[in-house]
Amino acid sequence: MMAGVSIDRFSVDGAAFATLTIDNAAKLNALSTPLMEAFIAAVQSLGDDSTLRAAIVTGAGRAFVGGADIDEMAALGPETARAFITNVHRCCAAVRDLSIPVLARINGYALGAGLELAAACDLRAAADHAVLGMPEVRLGIPSVVEAALLPSLVGWGRAREMLLTGATFSAEDALQWGLVEKIAPLAELDDAIRPWLQALAACEPGAVRAQKTLIRRWEQLPMAGAIAAGIDAFEASWRTPAPAAAMAAHLAARRSSKS
């Protein structure tokens, strides 16, 4: 079976969602160049759907993403190495640049490029048996691209431990460190994610998109600039009918509950 990426659309509480499944199960969903190109295209295609509230990224079989394709990496040279790792970054950037929240459903191994992809997502839930890690130094290369997100998630000490030793760690460790927000047995992982979907379905969709954009700007700005960007975003929200409509509905519901 040829490796690829599938998109499954579904609804929760009347709101539209999509699951992207990376399927290279025979190789623990290792990211090859063709698979990365397919993933980038799949993520970008979701950006054209204004009805979507969020996307879930997961893997087929026993892994989320077991890393970059070592068979392909072993044949790299200096010039091709740059192109290959840029594609890993493009996968992560596609997730971060998507206007809707992206949830990582870590169903198994999340190693190297797989953990970078998970870190690029907005929220992460892991199966309690999942194995995570950044083993690149054991293969003669440093962890790069979106590994740079790890210190903001787990702190510099934990990030150094992960990156300098290349050791793997458990889902329970990831939860304690703040790398994932939830863990659950694999059979219950979708149930663990569902409250996030229900909460997103209850939110005003334009506001959620604006919030994700603002969070991305906060990552790139000093505190004063981040606050100023928030003021701009607040003003911009009032150039749409959404706040007035949402607040009117809230006030009407409150009045109804008191009568």
C-alpha positions, 0 to 999 in steps of 0.5 A: 500500500502506498503511503499517503494522507487521508482526510476524514470529515465529521461533525460534533454538536453540529460543527465541522471537523476533520481528521488527517491521518498520516499513513505509512504504517509499515514504517511507523509513519516515517516522513519521506519527501513524498509523504511530507508533500502530501501532508502539506497539501492536505493541511493547506486544503483545509484552509480553504474550508471556512466551515471547519472548526478544528483539525486533528492530526494522527497516524495509522497503526502503532505510531503517530509519526516515528520520525523522518525516513532514515532510509532517505536520510542515509542517502543525503548530502549537504545540499539535499539535507537542506531540502529534506529538513526544510520539508520537515519544517514546512509540515510543521509550519503548515500546521502552525499557519492553519487558521483553525486549531490543530490537535495532535492525537498521539496514538503511539510513537512520536519521535524526532520529526514526529515530536516536532510535528506534535509540538507544532500543534495547538493541543496534544493528547497522547495514548498512555502507552505512547513513546516520545523522544528526540533521538537525532543525536544518536543518529549523528545529527542535532534536533532542529526546526520545530524542536525550537518549540520545546523549551517554551513547552517543557522549559530549558532544562527538560528540553536540554535533557531531551535533546542532548541525551536522545532518550525516549520518555513516556506519555506520563512524563510528557503530561507531567512536563506539560508537553501534552495536555491529556493522556488516556488509554488508546481505546479512550483517546477519542473520548478524551479529545471530544471535550475539546471539540465540544468546547470549540463547537460552542465558540464563535468560529471567527473569534477562535481563528483570531485567537490562534492568529494572535497567539502566533503573534505573541510568540514572535513579539516582546510583551509590549508588542504582544499587548498592542497586537491584542488591542488591534485584534480586539478592535478588528473583531468589532469590524465584524458582526460576530461580537454583537451577535454573540453577546446579544445571544448571551444576554438573551439566554441570561434573561431567559434563565432568570424569568 
